[in-house]
Amino acid sequence: MSDTWDEDEAERGSPDRPRQNLQAEEKTSPNNGQESKRSSTGSTGLKIASQGVPSKRATLDESFNRSSDSFNQWSSDASARPNSKDRRLEYFRKGTNTDCEVHVLSTCVENEDIVGNVCYKKFACHRIFLATASDKLEQDVYRNKQWNGVLQINGVSPESVEIFLEFIYTFQVSPAMVQLGLVGDIFILSCAYNIPELLRTYSSRLKDTEWPIDGIFPTFDLAFRHNIIDLEHVCMGKIIEHADELTKEPGLMKLQVYALNFVIQHWILTDVVAQRDLVHLLQEYQEMNEITFSNSQKFPHFTKIIKYFPNVLLDSEGYIKKF
């Protein structure tokens, strides 16, 4: 086999080309280093080639600036347009293209429908919004083949149902609609339709509202009985803040003994009520609820409260006698 290269025997760039000839060519090339350098940047060099042609960096910067200007313009215009929440709320309140109704028992007024001797407050709704709110509502209004297009809710107020429906549309509770007296109804709706976030959101809104004194202990009792932690914390803040007034509130005597223990603990820790006054409250609570040795259900826990006051003595029946 000949060592010389024959153009007819192999194509240019073929792997069969003799390597020693390539090495010889590299050695005999007079400007080999400069040729390699130029070939890596182009025949005219990088600097010359870039003249008259915008670089990628410049193009990207220009595009970014245009995009930023467009976004800023869009942002300023967006403040004048209703957002998604407002649009959904408007559809609900105006009853736009609704396909079902929610009925709730109500006191009779002129703008409500009277069926026999019963009045209903009616809310026009969108079935798909109700169905996506929870699995319970999906079962009631979407998968139920016998559903007639009316969801009837009993045992709660129309005001609470309106809050309930607006939350389904917007995932928010309007501060203007929050009332302490509605928390029981909100609790029922939240549990009945498996929407716990409704109660949590409503409870957080309660912090910023005015609480009537006679509503604090009933709300705390509800939260304590059902282990509603968020609402319980809000209530305890109010109980500490209004301690002087609440020591005279009749609702204190109606608390279950476990809830009373929790209240006494916080009043002792924060030192907002004198110990002598607390013992007087315990005496009154014990007499009103007839908690003596014979009350085997309540007395053992009541004694845990008494132990906070080492000087307290009991009589033969278990009543607080001296302190």
Contacts in CASP RR format, 6 or more apart in sequence:
PFRMAT RR
TARGET T0000
AUTHOR 0000-0000-0000
METHOD contacts of the structure
MODEL  1
MSDTWDEDEAERGSPDRPRQNLQAEEKTSPNNGQESKRSSTGSTGLKIAS
QGVPSKRATLDESFNRSSDSFNQWSSDASARPNSKDRRLEYFRKGTNTDC
EVHVLSTCVENEDIVGNVCYKKFACHRIFLATASDKLEQDVYRNKQWNGV
LQINGVSPESVEIFLEFIYTFQVSPAMVQLGLVGDIFILSCAYNIPELLR
TYSSRLKDTEWPIDGIFPTFDLAFRHNIIDLEHVCMGKIIEHADELTKEP
GLMKLQVYALNFVIQHWILTDVVAQRDLVHLLQEYQEMNEITFSNSQKFP
HFTKIIKYFPNVLLDSEGYIKKF
3 18 0 8 1.000
3 20 0 8 1.000
3 21 0 8 1.000
4 21 0 8 1.000
5 17 0 8 1.000
5 18 0 8 1.000
5 21 0 8 1.000
9 16 0 8 1.000
10 16 0 8 1.000
10 17 0 8 1.000
26 32 0 8 1.000
29 35 0 8 1.000
38 45 0 8 1.000
41 49 0 8 1.000
42 49 0 8 1.000
82 90 0 8 1.000
85 170 0 8 1.000
85 171 0 8 1.000
85 172 0 8 1.000
88 129 0 8 1.000
88 169 0 8 1.000
88 170 0 8 1.000
89 166 0 8 1.000
89 169 0 8 1.000
89 170 0 8 1.000
90 96 0 8 1.000
91 97 0 8 1.000
91 126 0 8 1.000
91 169 0 8 1.000
92 123 0 8 1.000
92 124 0 8 1.000
92 125 0 8 1.000
92 126 0 8 1.000
92 129 0 8 1.000
92 165 0 8 1.000
92 166 0 8 1.000
92 169 0 8 1.000
95 124 0 8 1.000
97 126 0 8 1.000
98 124 0 8 1.000
98 125 0 8 1.000
98 126 0 8 1.000
99 126 0 8 1.000
99 127 0 8 1.000
99 149 0 8 1.000
100 124 0 8 1.000
100 125 0 8 1.000
100 126 0 8 1.000
100 127 0 8 1.000
100 130 0 8 1.000
100 141 0 8 1.000
100 149 0 8 1.000
100 150 0 8 1.000
100 151 0 8 1.000
101 122 0 8 1.000
101 123 0 8 1.000
101 124 0 8 1.000
101 125 0 8 1.000
101 149 0 8 1.000
101 150 0 8 1.000
101 151 0 8 1.000
102 122 0 8 1.000
102 123 0 8 1.000
102 125 0 8 1.000
102 130 0 8 1.000
102 150 0 8 1.000
102 151 0 8 1.000
102 152 0 8 1.000
102 153 0 8 1.000
102 161 0 8 1.000
102 165 0 8 1.000
103 120 0 8 1.000
103 121 0 8 1.000
103 122 0 8 1.000
103 123 0 8 1.000
103 150 0 8 1.000
103 151 0 8 1.000
103 152 0 8 1.000
103 153 0 8 1.000
104 120 0 8 1.000
104 121 0 8 1.000
104 123 0 8 1.000
104 152 0 8 1.000
104 153 0 8 1.000
104 154 0 8 1.000
104 156 0 8 1.000
104 157 0 8 1.000
104 158 0 8 1.000
104 161 0 8 1.000
105 118 0 8 1.000
105 119 0 8 1.000
105 120 0 8 1.000
105 121 0 8 1.000
105 154 0 8 1.000
105 155 0 8 1.000
106 112 0 8 1.000
106 119 0 8 1.000
106 120 0 8 1.000
106 121 0 8 1.000
106 158 0 8 1.000
107 119 0 8 1.000
108 114 0 8 1.000
108 119 0 8 1.000
109 119 0 8 1.000
112 119 0 8 1.000
112 120 0 8 1.000
112 121 0 8 1.000
112 122 0 8 1.000
113 119 0 8 1.000
113 120 0 8 1.000
113 122 0 8 1.000
121 158 0 8 1.000
121 161 0 8 1.000
123 161 0 8 1.000
123 162 0 8 1.000
123 165 0 8 1.000
125 151 0 8 1.000
125 165 0 8 1.000
127 141 0 8 1.000
127 142 0 8 1.000
127 149 0 8 1.000
128 142 0 8 1.000
129 168 0 8 1.000
129 169 0 8 1.000
130 137 0 8 1.000
130 141 0 8 1.000
130 142 0 8 1.000
130 151 0 8 1.000
130 168 0 8 1.000
131 137 0 8 1.000
131 138 0 8 1.000
131 141 0 8 1.000
131 142 0 8 1.000
132 138 0 8 1.000
133 168 0 8 1.000
133 193 0 8 1.000
133 195 0 8 1.000
134 193 0 8 1.000
134 194 0 8 1.000
134 195 0 8 1.000
135 194 0 8 1.000
136 192 0 8 1.000
136 193 0 8 1.000
136 194 0 8 1.000
137 193 0 8 1.000
140 147 0 8 1.000
140 151 0 8 1.000
141 147 0 8 1.000
141 149 0 8 1.000
141 151 0 8 1.000
153 161 0 8 1.000
153 189 0 8 1.000
155 185 0 8 1.000
155 188 0 8 1.000
156 185 0 8 1.000
156 188 0 8 1.000
156 189 0 8 1.000
157 182 0 8 1.000
157 185 0 8 1.000
159 177 0 8 1.000
159 179 0 8 1.000
159 182 0 8 1.000
159 185 0 8 1.000
160 182 0 8 1.000
160 184 0 8 1.000
160 185 0 8 1.000
160 186 0 8 1.000
160 188 0 8 1.000
160 189 0 8 1.000
161 189 0 8 1.000
162 177 0 8 1.000
163 173 0 8 1.000
163 174 0 8 1.000
163 177 0 8 1.000
163 178 0 8 1.000
163 182 0 8 1.000
163 186 0 8 1.000
163 202 0 8 1.000
164 186 0 8 1.000
164 189 0 8 1.000
164 193 0 8 1.000
164 195 0 8 1.000
164 198 0 8 1.000
166 172 0 8 1.000
166 173 0 8 1.000
166 174 0 8 1.000
166 177 0 8 1.000
167 173 0 8 1.000
167 195 0 8 1.000
167 198 0 8 1.000
167 201 0 8 1.000
168 195 0 8 1.000
171 197 0 8 1.000
171 201 0 8 1.000
172 201 0 8 1.000
173 198 0 8 1.000
173 201 0 8 1.000
173 202 0 8 1.000
173 205 0 8 1.000
175 205 0 8 1.000
175 208 0 8 1.000
175 209 0 8 1.000
178 202 0 8 1.000
178 205 0 8 1.000
178 206 0 8 1.000
178 209 0 8 1.000
179 209 0 8 1.000
180 206 0 8 1.000
180 209 0 8 1.000
180 211 0 8 1.000
180 212 0 8 1.000
180 215 0 8 1.000
180 216 0 8 1.000
180 219 0 8 1.000
181 215 0 8 1.000
181 219 0 8 1.000
183 202 0 8 1.000
183 203 0 8 1.000
183 206 0 8 1.000
183 219 0 8 1.000
183 222 0 8 1.000
183 231 0 8 1.000
184 222 0 8 1.000
186 198 0 8 1.000
186 199 0 8 1.000
186 202 0 8 1.000
187 199 0 8 1.000
187 222 0 8 1.000
187 226 0 8 1.000
187 228 0 8 1.000
189 195 0 8 1.000
189 198 0 8 1.000
190 196 0 8 1.000
190 198 0 8 1.000
190 199 0 8 1.000
199 228 0 8 1.000
199 230 0 8 1.000
199 231 0 8 1.000
200 230 0 8 1.000
203 228 0 8 1.000
203 230 0 8 1.000
203 231 0 8 1.000
203 234 0 8 1.000
204 230 0 8 1.000
204 234 0 8 1.000
206 231 0 8 1.000
206 234 0 8 1.000
207 234 0 8 1.000
211 219 0 8 1.000
211 238 0 8 1.000
213 242 0 8 1.000
213 245 0 8 1.000
213 246 0 8 1.000
213 249 0 8 1.000
214 249 0 8 1.000
214 250 0 8 1.000
214 251 0 8 1.000
216 235 0 8 1.000
216 238 0 8 1.000
216 239 0 8 1.000
216 242 0 8 1.000
216 246 0 8 1.000
216 249 0 8 1.000
217 239 0 8 1.000
217 246 0 8 1.000
217 249 0 8 1.000
217 251 0 8 1.000
217 252 0 8 1.000
217 254 0 8 1.000
217 255 0 8 1.000
218 251 0 8 1.000
218 254 0 8 1.000
219 231 0 8 1.000
219 235 0 8 1.000
220 232 0 8 1.000
220 235 0 8 1.000
220 236 0 8 1.000
220 239 0 8 1.000
220 255 0 8 1.000
220 259 0 8 1.000
220 263 0 8 1.000
221 254 0 8 1.000
221 255 0 8 1.000
221 256 0 8 1.000
221 259 0 8 1.000
222 228 0 8 1.000
222 231 0 8 1.000
223 229 0 8 1.000
223 231 0 8 1.000
223 232 0 8 1.000
223 235 0 8 1.000
224 232 0 8 1.000
224 256 0 8 1.000
224 258 0 8 1.000
224 259 0 8 1.000
224 262 0 8 1.000
225 256 0 8 1.000
225 259 0 8 1.000
236 262 0 8 1.000
236 266 0 8 1.000
239 246 0 8 1.000
239 263 0 8 1.000
239 266 0 8 1.000
239 267 0 8 1.000
240 266 0 8 1.000
240 267 0 8 1.000
240 270 0 8 1.000
240 272 0 8 1.000
243 267 0 8 1.000
243 270 0 8 1.000
243 272 0 8 1.000
243 273 0 8 1.000
244 272 0 8 1.000
244 273 0 8 1.000
246 252 0 8 1.000
247 273 0 8 1.000
247 277 0 8 1.000
247 281 0 8 1.000
252 260 0 8 1.000
252 263 0 8 1.000
252 281 0 8 1.000
252 285 0 8 1.000
253 284 0 8 1.000
253 285 0 8 1.000
253 288 0 8 1.000
253 289 0 8 1.000
255 263 0 8 1.000
257 289 0 8 1.000
257 291 0 8 1.000
257 298 0 8 1.000
257 301 0 8 1.000
257 302 0 8 1.000
257 305 0 8 1.000
258 301 0 8 1.000
260 285 0 8 1.000
260 305 0 8 1.000
261 301 0 8 1.000
261 304 0 8 1.000
261 305 0 8 1.000
264 278 0 8 1.000
264 282 0 8 1.000
264 305 0 8 1.000
264 308 0 8 1.000
265 308 0 8 1.000
267 273 0 8 1.000
267 278 0 8 1.000
268 275 0 8 1.000
268 278 0 8 1.000
268 308 0 8 1.000
275 309 0 8 1.000
276 323 0 8 1.000
278 309 0 8 1.000
279 309 0 8 1.000
279 312 0 8 1.000
279 320 0 8 1.000
279 323 0 8 1.000
282 305 0 8 1.000
282 306 0 8 1.000
282 309 0 8 1.000
282 320 0 8 1.000
283 319 0 8 1.000
283 320 0 8 1.000
285 291 0 8 1.000
286 292 0 8 1.000
286 302 0 8 1.000
286 319 0 8 1.000
286 320 0 8 1.000
287 319 0 8 1.000
289 298 0 8 1.000
291 298 0 8 1.000
291 299 0 8 1.000
291 302 0 8 1.000
292 299 0 8 1.000
292 317 0 8 1.000
292 318 0 8 1.000
292 319 0 8 1.000
293 299 0 8 1.000
293 317 0 8 1.000
293 318 0 8 1.000
294 317 0 8 1.000
299 318 0 8 1.000
306 312 0 8 1.000
306 314 0 8 1.000
306 320 0 8 1.000
309 323 0 8 1.000
311 322 0 8 1.000
311 323 0 8 1.000
312 320 0 8 1.000
312 322 0 8 1.000
312 323 0 8 1.000
313 320 0 8 1.000
313 321 0 8 1.000
313 322 0 8 1.000
313 323 0 8 1.000
314 320 0 8 1.000
314 321 0 8 1.000
315 321 0 8 1.000
END
